[in-house]
Each structure stands twice: as structure tokens, then as C-alpha cells.
């Protein structure tokens, strides 16, 4: 768990590092791109707005020039100027004819050159008298006309055209709403007090065509302000701009642009003033229309960031595994070495620092393996020497008791028992000293045990009963020499001899799956729990035994010797059990794998 958490922490650090790097890079690139795009689009929008209002102003001036030329039609014939000079002295008939003639002149002028937004014209004399009109409209009160603002403004222009949206309410028609008018003073320069004013009214068709410019967004607006900064036309919601006097107040000067907040949104206002009519063309563009495409940039940056994070995650996983996988493999190798397996090696496929660590670890592991194998071999040789010593001697206690029994029986002249005991003892000596083979069959081991038990039955008379329960086909099974004798001897001296009354020893052998179960049991005095734990503690693999010496635990030397020899041969495939209960006896079981190893040696 510790190394797993460590590996996870490394991968997490790598992942977070990659994420932070990508986040910083995308933030910097996105911020710089956004700033450059914002400033560039702002400059482009301001330039485009300025060009557009200039174009609108130019188109408006061209149209106004055309309309001015129509108003000057009376100058083409000197008789009309003479008629203006003589009008106060004319008779009623002459006046009627003059009014008829000048009205026909302008009616013909406006019809020969059709103007799509033309509505009507009015002709007033300097006294305010209505001389002619293209329809039945027009102000009849001369004094009211003469005192009106538009009349005075036209006179003040002194021959220049006056354009205005200031049409008196009394002259407006519900059927045809005029948007603006143009008026001009016509006179003989030698007689400035006598003149006529020709005024023509127009619809907003000119500005509607301008407002339908394809370059404008749906929420942009074009405003036309007259000389008095009165709103003449507004594309879209005209009332919204009519209610914003602060906007029209800031439209001053020949041309400029500024940002103006309206309805909670900033708008770019660009305008230019006509040098001919003094009217202003104003373009109002919402900020969202100008910088709306930046949302695409934001979306693109976010989408790119998501893709970058996903790719970063994949890269971090791949590179993280490339970094942490060798570390994890190295850890597993160290852990296997810790458990005693020195055969594993770290696979080295790289030349970086991790690869060098792996190579050094392999070198260290080989050196350790050599040292441990040397110690292991020495320990085996030592145990073999101890075993050879064990083979060459008879347990002193057993020899003493046997000789003592021979002496006692000799005292009582039990010649037959002495002979049998001596013969059995000779067989045992012969088996230990002459048979130098390490591997014997079960049958050979049992012959030695029979000789051994023959002596013990003579010693203890009928106190010890001995029996065998062995499957017939197992007699030829190979065993290590001196497998049964130490176990049976422990059963006699530590189990039955100390028991009051009779006791029995049983040797059983049977197949259990892929192994042979060999058991030596007795119904003697048993072993206490504390002593049993001490014996079990000594049953360790040879590699874990200190200094190669057998532990000096009572009744443990023979058991430990048998256990060590089989453990060396079979390793983890061999199992050993010792079970006992105080007063109920002891059972020792060996589980030997069925192999041909012993048979071939």
C-alpha cells in the first residue's frame, strides 16, 4: 500500500504539473490573443464606422445637391425673376397668371426629374403669401408664415438651401408624413426685399435606403440629425433615440466617435457633419456586435483547453507509467528479495537514471545471491556433517539403557532375550554404519524400526505396542535415510517411557492427493502447550536458522534434523506438522511430494 500510494502521488504530481503548465500556456495565449483581437477589432470597427458615416454623408450630399438644382429652376428663365420684382404692382389677373406659371414650372421640374421621396412643394412670397403649391396643403396665414422659424432660417441662408425637419404641425398631413424639407430664397440681387421661397417636402426614403446597408448588423442604427441636432431619421427604434437627448448633445463638431451607454449596453457612436447641409450622419453600433466574434475565440480557447487537458491526461498517464512502472517493478524485485527470492532481476530497457539504478540493483542482487548461496552451501555441508555424525553414533541414552538391560538379563541368565537384543542391536549398527546411501526405501526404514522396537519390547516387556498401517504399494517409496528412527525414538523416550501403564506407537503412510502422508503417533504423556510452541518455533527453513546450529530444545534435535533435511530437498512443497495434547499423546506428520527426485539420486 505504501509503494502504491507513492506511485499514485508521483503520477498525481506529474498530472498536476502538466495541467498547470497547459493552463498557464493556454491562459497566456488566450489572454494575448483576446487582447490583440479586442484592440484590432475595436480599431477596425471604429475605422469601418468612420468610413460608413462618410459614405452616408456623401450619398446624402449628392441627393441634396440634386434637390437644390430643382429648387433653382426659376433662375433658368429671367421672366420669373422679373415677375418677382413686379409682383406687388401686378393686377390680380397678372398675379394669378404669375402664380400659375411659376407653379407649373416647379411642378414640371419635379415631375420631369422624378424624385422617389418627393411629397409636395410650396412657394411663398416675401410677405408670407402662398403663391403656389403642388397640392391643397400650405399655410394660408401670411403673418404666421413670415414669423415661422423655418421661414426666417431660409431668409438667413440668403440664397443657400436650408434643410430641416422642422415642419409646422399645421402643415403636416396624416396621409403623407414628411420627414424633412429643403427651402431656398430666390430673388433679384438688385432688389433684396422682394423674393420668393420655394420649399419642397420629402419622405424618409433616402434614409431608409441608407439604413438598409448590408454592412450593418440588425441591432445597429443610423441616425440623421439636422442642423439643429433634431432627429430626422433613425433606423430601427427611432423613439429610443428620440428619448436620449444626451446622445444628440454629444454629437458636435465636424466628426468624431465615442462610446455611449444606452439601455445598459455600451455602443460605439461615429458621426460626421456635412459641409453642405450641416446635417450629421450618425452610426450607432452595439458593443456586442463589434466584439461578438470574440465569443467564438473564447469558445475556441475553452474547447482547445479541454482538448489540451485531455491530451495532457493521456500524456501524463503514458509518461507517468513510463516513469513509475520501472520504479514499481524495482520495488517488487526488492520485495521478492526480501522474502528470500534472489532469482528475480530488474529488466533494464533504458539508459537514464532509473535504468542505471536497475543495473546497479541487479549487480547488487547477484553479489548478494552469491554470498547467500555460499553461506547456504556451507550450512548444508555442516548439516550433512552433523547428520553423518548422527549416523555414526547411537544415542548415548539408548546405548546405555541397552547395555544396562543386557547386564541385568545376564544376571538373571536370560540368554534367549540377550541374544535377540544383541542381534537387533547389531542390525541397527549395521544399518547405520555400513549403509552409506542417503536414499532408502520405506521397506528398509521399517526393517530398522522393527529391530529397534524388538529391543524396546525386551526392555519394557509388553509395555509398548507397535503397529503399522501402510498401503501395500507404498513400501517401495524412497525416503531419506533415518527418517523414522528419530521420530519413533522420540515417541518411545518422551511419550511411552514416561507413561504409567502400557502405550502404543503407530506408523501410518497413505496417499493424499499428490503427496505422501507419513505419520508417527503415540498415546503417551503428550507435550505441554508451552513446550510444543518451543518445538514448533525451532522448525524453520535452514536459511533462517542461525549459524547453522541445531537448536537445543528437548526432544527437538531429531525432529529438527528430519525437518531440515526434507525442507532442503523439497522447499515449500514439503509440509511438517507436530500436534500434541498433554496426557493424550503426540502425532508427527510429514507431507512428502510424490516426485522421482529421491528415486533418481
HULIN-V339992 format. One record per run of one state. SS is the DSSP state (h for helix, s for strand, l for the rest). FROM is the first residue (numbers start at 0). TO is the last residue. If there is no record, write none. Layout:
SS|FROM|TO / SS|FROM|TO
This chain:
l|0|0 / h|1|70 / l|71|71 / h|72|75 / l|76|76 / h|77|88 / l|89|90 / h|91|111 / l|112|116 / s|117|124 / l|125|128 / s|129|132 / l|133|140 / h|141|145 / l|146|147 / h|148|156 / l|157|160 / s|161|163 / l|164|167 / h|168|170 / l|171|178 / s|179|186 / l|187|193 / s|194|201 / l|202|203 / h|204|210 / l|211|219 / s|220|224 / l|225|229 / s|230|233 / l|234|236 / h|237|241 / l|242|243 / h|244|249 / l|250|253 / s|254|261 / l|262|263 / s|264|272 / l|273|278 / s|279|285 / h|286|290 / l|291|292 / h|293|337 / l|338|351 / h|352|390 / l|391|394 / h|395|410 / l|411|413 / h|414|432 / l|433|437 / s|438|440 / h|441|458 / l|459|462 / s|463|469 / l|470|470 / h|471|473 / l|474|476 / s|477|479 / l|480|482 / h|483|495 / l|496|501 / s|502|511 / l|512|513 / s|514|521 / l|522|527 / h|528|537 / l|538|540 / h|541|543 / l|544|544 / h|545|547 / l|548|555 / h|556|572 / l|573|573 / s|574|580 / l|581|583 / s|584|592 / l|593|595 / h|596|599 / l|600|600
